[in-house]
Amino acid sequence: LSSGKFAVVEKSHEFTLVPWRPIIDRQLGREVMGIVQGGSVSWQLGRQRGLER
C-alpha cells in the first residue's frame, strides 16, 4: 500500500480503499456517494451522520 490518505468505499457489503480526494475532505462526517459512469465520477453529498439534536 503506498503512502497517503485513503477512503473506504462500501459496495454491496464489500469494501475497497480508494485514493483520498479534496471533495471528500470537505465532507468529513457526512454521507458521500460517488457514481462511476464512463470513466468519470459523479459525487452526491448527503446528510450529516450521527445523533441529531
CHARMM internal coordinates of N, CA and C (Angstrom, degrees):
IC EDIT
DIST 1 N 1 CA 1.4574
DIST 1 CA 1 C 1.5257
ANGL 1 N 1 CA 1 C 107.97
DIST 1 C 2 N 1.3029
ANGL 1 CA 1 C 2 N 117.38
DIHE 1 N 1 CA 1 C 2 N 125.75
DIST 2 N 2 CA 1.4595
ANGL 1 C 2 N 2 CA 120.84
DIHE 1 CA 1 C 2 N 2 CA 179.02
DIST 2 CA 2 C 1.5258
ANGL 2 N 2 CA 2 C 110.28
DIHE 1 C 2 N 2 CA 2 C -72.70
DIST 2 C 3 N 1.3176
ANGL 2 CA 2 C 3 N 115.35
DIHE 2 N 2 CA 2 C 3 N 164.42
DIST 3 N 3 CA 1.4676
ANGL 2 C 3 N 3 CA 119.11
DIHE 2 CA 2 C 3 N 3 CA 179.85
DIST 3 CA 3 C 1.5282
ANGL 3 N 3 CA 3 C 110.05
DIHE 2 C 3 N 3 CA 3 C -76.13
DIST 3 C 4 N 1.3073
ANGL 3 CA 3 C 4 N 115.58
DIHE 3 N 3 CA 3 C 4 N 162.76
DIST 4 N 4 CA 1.4566
ANGL 3 C 4 N 4 CA 121.14
DIHE 3 CA 3 C 4 N 4 CA 179.63
DIST 4 CA 4 C 1.5092
ANGL 4 N 4 CA 4 C 111.32
DIHE 3 C 4 N 4 CA 4 C 123.01
DIST 4 C 5 N 1.3258
ANGL 4 CA 4 C 5 N 115.60
DIHE 4 N 4 CA 4 C 5 N -179.28
DIST 5 N 5 CA 1.4636
ANGL 4 C 5 N 5 CA 121.55
DIHE 4 CA 4 C 5 N 5 CA -179.31
DIST 5 CA 5 C 1.5247
ANGL 5 N 5 CA 5 C 109.98
DIHE 4 C 5 N 5 CA 5 C -92.92
DIST 5 C 6 N 1.3311
ANGL 5 CA 5 C 6 N 114.63
DIHE 5 N 5 CA 5 C 6 N 143.95
DIST 6 N 6 CA 1.4548
ANGL 5 C 6 N 6 CA 120.82
DIHE 5 CA 5 C 6 N 6 CA 178.37
DIST 6 CA 6 C 1.5213
ANGL 6 N 6 CA 6 C 109.52
DIHE 5 C 6 N 6 CA 6 C -133.62
DIST 6 C 7 N 1.3087
ANGL 6 CA 6 C 7 N 116.00
DIHE 6 N 6 CA 6 C 7 N 156.07
DIST 7 N 7 CA 1.4620
ANGL 6 C 7 N 7 CA 122.59
DIHE 6 CA 6 C 7 N 7 CA 173.28
DIST 7 CA 7 C 1.5232
ANGL 7 N 7 CA 7 C 107.53
DIHE 6 C 7 N 7 CA 7 C -113.57
DIST 7 C 8 N 1.3177
ANGL 7 CA 7 C 8 N 116.28
DIHE 7 N 7 CA 7 C 8 N 151.86
DIST 8 N 8 CA 1.4605
ANGL 7 C 8 N 8 CA 121.68
DIHE 7 CA 7 C 8 N 8 CA 175.75
DIST 8 CA 8 C 1.5234
ANGL 8 N 8 CA 8 C 107.57
DIHE 7 C 8 N 8 CA 8 C -98.78
DIST 8 C 9 N 1.3278
ANGL 8 CA 8 C 9 N 116.25
DIHE 8 N 8 CA 8 C 9 N 124.58
DIST 9 N 9 CA 1.4575
ANGL 8 C 9 N 9 CA 122.08
DIHE 8 CA 8 C 9 N 9 CA -179.90
DIST 9 CA 9 C 1.5244
ANGL 9 N 9 CA 9 C 108.21
DIHE 8 C 9 N 9 CA 9 C -109.81
DIST 9 C 10 N 1.3392
ANGL 9 CA 9 C 10 N 116.07
DIHE 9 N 9 CA 9 C 10 N 129.96
DIST 10 N 10 CA 1.4685
ANGL 9 C 10 N 10 CA 121.68
DIHE 9 CA 9 C 10 N 10 CA 179.20
DIST 10 CA 10 C 1.5204
ANGL 10 N 10 CA 10 C 109.05
DIHE 9 C 10 N 10 CA 10 C -105.73
DIST 10 C 11 N 1.3274
ANGL 10 CA 10 C 11 N 115.43
DIHE 10 N 10 CA 10 C 11 N 131.86
DIST 11 N 11 CA 1.4659
ANGL 10 C 11 N 11 CA 121.12
DIHE 10 CA 10 C 11 N 11 CA 177.62
DIST 11 CA 11 C 1.5233
ANGL 11 N 11 CA 11 C 107.53
DIHE 10 C 11 N 11 CA 11 C -142.27
DIST 11 C 12 N 1.3025
ANGL 11 CA 11 C 12 N 116.85
DIHE 11 N 11 CA 11 C 12 N 111.61
DIST 12 N 12 CA 1.4691
ANGL 11 C 12 N 12 CA 122.01
DIHE 11 CA 11 C 12 N 12 CA 177.89
DIST 12 CA 12 C 1.5241
ANGL 12 N 12 CA 12 C 112.01
DIHE 11 C 12 N 12 CA 12 C 51.46
DIST 12 C 13 N 1.3117
ANGL 12 CA 12 C 13 N 116.10
DIHE 12 N 12 CA 12 C 13 N 48.12
DIST 13 N 13 CA 1.4679
ANGL 12 C 13 N 13 CA 123.48
DIHE 12 CA 12 C 13 N 13 CA 177.63
DIST 13 CA 13 C 1.5227
ANGL 13 N 13 CA 13 C 113.47
DIHE 12 C 13 N 13 CA 13 C 69.20
DIST 13 C 14 N 1.3319
ANGL 13 CA 13 C 14 N 118.44
DIHE 13 N 13 CA 13 C 14 N 15.78
DIST 14 N 14 CA 1.4595
ANGL 13 C 14 N 14 CA 123.14
DIHE 13 CA 13 C 14 N 14 CA 172.78
DIST 14 CA 14 C 1.5165
ANGL 14 N 14 CA 14 C 107.28
DIHE 13 C 14 N 14 CA 14 C -114.02
DIST 14 C 15 N 1.3237
ANGL 14 CA 14 C 15 N 116.60
DIHE 14 N 14 CA 14 C 15 N 144.28
DIST 15 N 15 CA 1.4560
ANGL 14 C 15 N 15 CA 120.88
DIHE 14 CA 14 C 15 N 15 CA -176.78
DIST 15 CA 15 C 1.5199
ANGL 15 N 15 CA 15 C 110.27
DIHE 14 C 15 N 15 CA 15 C -119.16
DIST 15 C 16 N 1.3439
ANGL 15 CA 15 C 16 N 116.34
DIHE 15 N 15 CA 15 C 16 N 141.32
DIST 16 N 16 CA 1.4543
ANGL 15 C 16 N 16 CA 123.28
DIHE 15 CA 15 C 16 N 16 CA -179.17
DIST 16 CA 16 C 1.5204
ANGL 16 N 16 CA 16 C 109.02
DIHE 15 C 16 N 16 CA 16 C -135.66
DIST 16 C 17 N 1.3372
ANGL 16 CA 16 C 17 N 116.77
DIHE 16 N 16 CA 16 C 17 N 141.36
DIST 17 N 17 CA 1.4629
ANGL 16 C 17 N 17 CA 121.06
DIHE 16 CA 16 C 17 N 17 CA 172.91
DIST 17 CA 17 C 1.5202
ANGL 17 N 17 CA 17 C 108.58
DIHE 16 C 17 N 17 CA 17 C -88.61
DIST 17 C 18 N 1.3239
ANGL 17 CA 17 C 18 N 116.72
DIHE 17 N 17 CA 17 C 18 N 132.45
DIST 18 N 18 CA 1.4641
ANGL 17 C 18 N 18 CA 121.93
DIHE 17 CA 17 C 18 N 18 CA 177.28
DIST 18 CA 18 C 1.5242
ANGL 18 N 18 CA 18 C 108.85
DIHE 17 C 18 N 18 CA 18 C -127.85
DIST 18 C 19 N 1.3398
ANGL 18 CA 18 C 19 N 117.52
DIHE 18 N 18 CA 18 C 19 N 151.04
DIST 19 N 19 CA 1.4699
ANGL 18 C 19 N 19 CA 119.44
DIHE 18 CA 18 C 19 N 19 CA 178.42
DIST 19 CA 19 C 1.5266
ANGL 19 N 19 CA 19 C 111.26
DIHE 18 C 19 N 19 CA 19 C -59.23
DIST 19 C 20 N 1.3135
ANGL 19 CA 19 C 20 N 115.16
DIHE 19 N 19 CA 19 C 20 N 141.78
DIST 20 N 20 CA 1.4673
ANGL 19 C 20 N 20 CA 122.33
DIHE 19 CA 19 C 20 N 20 CA 179.12
DIST 20 CA 20 C 1.5167
ANGL 20 N 20 CA 20 C 109.63
DIHE 19 C 20 N 20 CA 20 C -68.30
DIST 20 C 21 N 1.3218
ANGL 20 CA 20 C 21 N 117.37
DIHE 20 N 20 CA 20 C 21 N 140.21
DIST 21 N 21 CA 1.4655
ANGL 20 C 21 N 21 CA 123.45
DIHE 20 CA 20 C 21 N 21 CA 177.23
DIST 21 CA 21 C 1.5224
ANGL 21 N 21 CA 21 C 108.94
DIHE 20 C 21 N 21 CA 21 C -123.39
DIST 21 C 22 N 1.3344
ANGL 21 CA 21 C 22 N 118.09
DIHE 21 N 21 CA 21 C 22 N 150.52
DIST 22 N 22 CA 1.4693
ANGL 21 C 22 N 22 CA 120.90
DIHE 21 CA 21 C 22 N 22 CA 179.50
DIST 22 CA 22 C 1.5307
ANGL 22 N 22 CA 22 C 113.50
DIHE 21 C 22 N 22 CA 22 C -55.86
DIST 22 C 23 N 1.3253
ANGL 22 CA 22 C 23 N 118.61
DIHE 22 N 22 CA 22 C 23 N -31.89
DIST 23 N 23 CA 1.4713
ANGL 22 C 23 N 23 CA 120.90
DIHE 22 CA 22 C 23 N 23 CA 178.97
DIST 23 CA 23 C 1.5233
ANGL 23 N 23 CA 23 C 110.62
DIHE 22 C 23 N 23 CA 23 C -60.82
DIST 23 C 24 N 1.3200
ANGL 23 CA 23 C 24 N 117.18
DIHE 23 N 23 CA 23 C 24 N -32.96
DIST 24 N 24 CA 1.4622
ANGL 23 C 24 N 24 CA 121.14
DIHE 23 CA 23 C 24 N 24 CA 179.31
DIST 24 CA 24 C 1.5230
ANGL 24 N 24 CA 24 C 110.04
DIHE 23 C 24 N 24 CA 24 C -72.14
DIST 24 C 25 N 1.3224
ANGL 24 CA 24 C 25 N 117.45
DIHE 24 N 24 CA 24 C 25 N -38.79
DIST 25 N 25 CA 1.4693
ANGL 24 C 25 N 25 CA 122.57
DIHE 24 CA 24 C 25 N 25 CA -179.14
DIST 25 CA 25 C 1.5245
ANGL 25 N 25 CA 25 C 111.82
DIHE 24 C 25 N 25 CA 25 C -54.05
DIST 25 C 26 N 1.3167
ANGL 25 CA 25 C 26 N 116.37
DIHE 25 N 25 CA 25 C 26 N -42.05
DIST 26 N 26 CA 1.4648
ANGL 25 C 26 N 26 CA 121.27
DIHE 25 CA 25 C 26 N 26 CA -177.15
DIST 26 CA 26 C 1.5220
ANGL 26 N 26 CA 26 C 112.59
DIHE 25 C 26 N 26 CA 26 C -74.45
DIST 26 C 27 N 1.3262
ANGL 26 CA 26 C 27 N 117.70
DIHE 26 N 26 CA 26 C 27 N -9.53
DIST 27 N 27 CA 1.4647
ANGL 26 C 27 N 27 CA 121.03
DIHE 26 CA 26 C 27 N 27 CA -174.70
DIST 27 CA 27 C 1.5293
ANGL 27 N 27 CA 27 C 113.03
DIHE 26 C 27 N 27 CA 27 C -117.81
DIST 27 C 28 N 1.3351
ANGL 27 CA 27 C 28 N 118.18
DIHE 27 N 27 CA 27 C 28 N 22.05
DIST 28 N 28 CA 1.4597
ANGL 27 C 28 N 28 CA 120.94
DIHE 27 CA 27 C 28 N 28 CA 178.64
DIST 28 CA 28 C 1.5208
ANGL 28 N 28 CA 28 C 110.40
DIHE 27 C 28 N 28 CA 28 C -54.56
DIST 28 C 29 N 1.3285
ANGL 28 CA 28 C 29 N 117.20
DIHE 28 N 28 CA 28 C 29 N 133.38
DIST 29 N 29 CA 1.4525
ANGL 28 C 29 N 29 CA 121.89
DIHE 28 CA 28 C 29 N 29 CA -179.67
DIST 29 CA 29 C 1.5188
ANGL 29 N 29 CA 29 C 114.36
DIHE 28 C 29 N 29 CA 29 C 85.30
DIST 29 C 30 N 1.3134
ANGL 29 CA 29 C 30 N 117.88
DIHE 29 N 29 CA 29 C 30 N -0.67
DIST 30 N 30 CA 1.4670
ANGL 29 C 30 N 30 CA 122.08
DIHE 29 CA 29 C 30 N 30 CA 178.90
DIST 30 CA 30 C 1.5257
ANGL 30 N 30 CA 30 C 109.17
DIHE 29 C 30 N 30 CA 30 C -115.86
DIST 30 C 31 N 1.3317
ANGL 30 CA 30 C 31 N 115.39
DIHE 30 N 30 CA 30 C 31 N 160.88
DIST 31 N 31 CA 1.4566
ANGL 30 C 31 N 31 CA 120.02
DIHE 30 CA 30 C 31 N 31 CA 173.45
DIST 31 CA 31 C 1.5252
ANGL 31 N 31 CA 31 C 108.18
DIHE 30 C 31 N 31 CA 31 C -73.56
DIST 31 C 32 N 1.3303
ANGL 31 CA 31 C 32 N 116.63
DIHE 31 N 31 CA 31 C 32 N 134.24
DIST 32 N 32 CA 1.4620
ANGL 31 C 32 N 32 CA 122.15
DIHE 31 CA 31 C 32 N 32 CA 177.06
DIST 32 CA 32 C 1.5207
ANGL 32 N 32 CA 32 C 107.22
DIHE 31 C 32 N 32 CA 32 C -130.73
DIST 32 C 33 N 1.3344
ANGL 32 CA 32 C 33 N 116.42
DIHE 32 N 32 CA 32 C 33 N 128.15
DIST 33 N 33 CA 1.4503
ANGL 32 C 33 N 33 CA 120.10
DIHE 32 CA 32 C 33 N 33 CA 179.58
DIST 33 CA 33 C 1.5202
ANGL 33 N 33 CA 33 C 108.54
DIHE 32 C 33 N 33 CA 33 C -124.84
DIST 33 C 34 N 1.3299
ANGL 33 CA 33 C 34 N 116.60
DIHE 33 N 33 CA 33 C 34 N 129.80
DIST 34 N 34 CA 1.4549
ANGL 33 C 34 N 34 CA 121.91
DIHE 33 CA 33 C 34 N 34 CA 176.35
DIST 34 CA 34 C 1.5185
ANGL 34 N 34 CA 34 C 109.84
DIHE 33 C 34 N 34 CA 34 C -115.10
DIST 34 C 35 N 1.3216
ANGL 34 CA 34 C 35 N 116.84
DIHE 34 N 34 CA 34 C 35 N 130.07
DIST 35 N 35 CA 1.4625
ANGL 34 C 35 N 35 CA 121.60
DIHE 34 CA 34 C 35 N 35 CA 179.27
DIST 35 CA 35 C 1.5241
ANGL 35 N 35 CA 35 C 107.76
DIHE 34 C 35 N 35 CA 35 C -112.45
DIST 35 C 36 N 1.3347
ANGL 35 CA 35 C 36 N 115.92
DIHE 35 N 35 CA 35 C 36 N 121.30
DIST 36 N 36 CA 1.4632
ANGL 35 C 36 N 36 CA 121.49
DIHE 35 CA 35 C 36 N 36 CA -178.79
DIST 36 CA 36 C 1.5202
ANGL 36 N 36 CA 36 C 108.83
DIHE 35 C 36 N 36 CA 36 C -93.43
DIST 36 C 37 N 1.3434
ANGL 36 CA 36 C 37 N 115.28
DIHE 36 N 36 CA 36 C 37 N 125.05
DIST 37 N 37 CA 1.4622
ANGL 36 C 37 N 37 CA 121.33
DIHE 36 CA 36 C 37 N 37 CA 177.25
DIST 37 CA 37 C 1.5152
ANGL 37 N 37 CA 37 C 108.28
DIHE 36 C 37 N 37 CA 37 C -142.81
DIST 37 C 38 N 1.3177
ANGL 37 CA 37 C 38 N 116.10
DIHE 37 N 37 CA 37 C 38 N 122.67
DIST 38 N 38 CA 1.4607
ANGL 37 C 38 N 38 CA 120.59
DIHE 37 CA 37 C 38 N 38 CA 175.57
DIST 38 CA 38 C 1.5160
ANGL 38 N 38 CA 38 C 114.45
DIHE 37 C 38 N 38 CA 38 C 57.14
DIST 38 C 39 N 1.3029
ANGL 38 CA 38 C 39 N 118.50
DIHE 38 N 38 CA 38 C 39 N 35.76
DIST 39 N 39 CA 1.4598
ANGL 38 C 39 N 39 CA 121.71
DIHE 38 CA 38 C 39 N 39 CA 176.83
DIST 39 CA 39 C 1.5135
ANGL 39 N 39 CA 39 C 115.44
DIHE 38 C 39 N 39 CA 39 C 85.83
DIST 39 C 40 N 1.3236
ANGL 39 CA 39 C 40 N 118.58
DIHE 39 N 39 CA 39 C 40 N -0.37
DIST 40 N 40 CA 1.4660
ANGL 39 C 40 N 40 CA 120.46
DIHE 39 CA 39 C 40 N 40 CA 176.40
DIST 40 CA 40 C 1.5302
ANGL 40 N 40 CA 40 C 109.32
DIHE 39 C 40 N 40 CA 40 C -120.21
DIST 40 C 41 N 1.3306
ANGL 40 CA 40 C 41 N 115.89
DIHE 40 N 40 CA 40 C 41 N 162.23
DIST 41 N 41 CA 1.4598
ANGL 40 C 41 N 41 CA 121.27
DIHE 40 CA 40 C 41 N 41 CA -178.66
DIST 41 CA 41 C 1.5195
ANGL 41 N 41 CA 41 C 109.43
DIHE 40 C 41 N 41 CA 41 C -116.72
DIST 41 C 42 N 1.3232
ANGL 41 CA 41 C 42 N 115.93
DIHE 41 N 41 CA 41 C 42 N 130.84
DIST 42 N 42 CA 1.4584
ANGL 41 C 42 N 42 CA 122.59
DIHE 41 CA 41 C 42 N 42 CA 174.39
DIST 42 CA 42 C 1.5212
ANGL 42 N 42 CA 42 C 107.17
DIHE 41 C 42 N 42 CA 42 C -105.18
DIST 42 C 43 N 1.3438
ANGL 42 CA 42 C 43 N 117.41
DIHE 42 N 42 CA 42 C 43 N 121.17
DIST 43 N 43 CA 1.4626
ANGL 42 C 43 N 43 CA 121.87
DIHE 42 CA 42 C 43 N 43 CA -176.55
DIST 43 CA 43 C 1.5165
ANGL 43 N 43 CA 43 C 110.85
DIHE 42 C 43 N 43 CA 43 C -95.91
DIST 43 C 44 N 1.3397
ANGL 43 CA 43 C 44 N 116.08
DIHE 43 N 43 CA 43 C 44 N 136.56
DIST 44 N 44 CA 1.4599
ANGL 43 C 44 N 44 CA 122.42
DIHE 43 CA 43 C 44 N 44 CA 172.85
DIST 44 CA 44 C 1.5212
ANGL 44 N 44 CA 44 C 107.05
DIHE 43 C 44 N 44 CA 44 C -122.53
DIST 44 C 45 N 1.3149
ANGL 44 CA 44 C 45 N 116.15
DIHE 44 N 44 CA 44 C 45 N 125.28
DIST 45 N 45 CA 1.4576
ANGL 44 C 45 N 45 CA 121.92
DIHE 44 CA 44 C 45 N 45 CA -176.54
DIST 45 CA 45 C 1.5162
ANGL 45 N 45 CA 45 C 108.75
DIHE 44 C 45 N 45 CA 45 C -105.20
DIST 45 C 46 N 1.3333
ANGL 45 CA 45 C 46 N 115.96
DIHE 45 N 45 CA 45 C 46 N 128.51
DIST 46 N 46 CA 1.4591
ANGL 45 C 46 N 46 CA 120.68
DIHE 45 CA 45 C 46 N 46 CA -173.90
DIST 46 CA 46 C 1.5067
ANGL 46 N 46 CA 46 C 113.74
DIHE 45 C 46 N 46 CA 46 C -108.16
DIST 46 C 47 N 1.3230
ANGL 46 CA 46 C 47 N 114.35
DIHE 46 N 46 CA 46 C 47 N -162.82
DIST 47 N 47 CA 1.4576
ANGL 46 C 47 N 47 CA 122.01
DIHE 46 CA 46 C 47 N 47 CA -176.31
DIST 47 CA 47 C 1.5240
ANGL 47 N 47 CA 47 C 111.14
DIHE 46 C 47 N 47 CA 47 C -75.21
DIST 47 C 48 N 1.3173
ANGL 47 CA 47 C 48 N 114.31
DIHE 47 N 47 CA 47 C 48 N 164.75
DIST 48 N 48 CA 1.4562
ANGL 47 C 48 N 48 CA 120.93
DIHE 47 CA 47 C 48 N 48 CA 178.03
DIST 48 CA 48 C 1.5177
ANGL 48 N 48 CA 48 C 109.26
DIHE 47 C 48 N 48 CA 48 C -73.44
DIST 48 C 49 N 1.3262
ANGL 48 CA 48 C 49 N 116.57
DIHE 48 N 48 CA 48 C 49 N 140.23
DIST 49 N 49 CA 1.4573
ANGL 48 C 49 N 49 CA 121.82
DIHE 48 CA 48 C 49 N 49 CA 179.83
DIST 49 CA 49 C 1.5172
ANGL 49 N 49 CA 49 C 110.31
DIHE 48 C 49 N 49 CA 49 C -91.43
DIST 49 C 50 N 1.3239
ANGL 49 CA 49 C 50 N 116.16
DIHE 49 N 49 CA 49 C 50 N 156.46
DIST 50 N 50 CA 1.4559
ANGL 49 C 50 N 50 CA 120.72
DIHE 49 CA 49 C 50 N 50 CA 177.29
DIST 50 CA 50 C 1.5186
ANGL 50 N 50 CA 50 C 111.45
DIHE 49 C 50 N 50 CA 50 C 112.22
DIST 50 C 51 N 1.3188
ANGL 50 CA 50 C 51 N 115.26
DIHE 50 N 50 CA 50 C 51 N -169.85
DIST 51 N 51 CA 1.4581
ANGL 50 C 51 N 51 CA 121.03
DIHE 50 CA 50 C 51 N 51 CA -178.53
DIST 51 CA 51 C 1.5186
ANGL 51 N 51 CA 51 C 111.18
DIHE 50 C 51 N 51 CA 51 C -76.52
DIST 51 C 52 N 1.3066
ANGL 51 CA 51 C 52 N 115.48
DIHE 51 N 51 CA 51 C 52 N 136.21
DIST 52 N 52 CA 1.4646
ANGL 51 C 52 N 52 CA 120.05
DIHE 51 CA 51 C 52 N 52 CA 176.63
DIST 52 CA 52 C 1.5107
ANGL 52 N 52 CA 52 C 109.26
DIHE 51 C 52 N 52 CA 52 C -98.76
DIST 52 C 53 N 1.3219
ANGL 52 CA 52 C 53 N 116.17
DIHE 52 N 52 CA 52 C 53 N 147.54
DIST 53 N 53 CA 1.4660
ANGL 52 C 53 N 53 CA 121.16
DIHE 52 CA 52 C 53 N 53 CA 179.21
DIST 53 CA 53 C 1.5000
ANGL 53 N 53 CA 53 C 110.91
DIHE 52 C 53 N 53 CA 53 C -108.06
END
COOR INIT
IC SEED 1 N 1 CA 1 C
IC BUILD
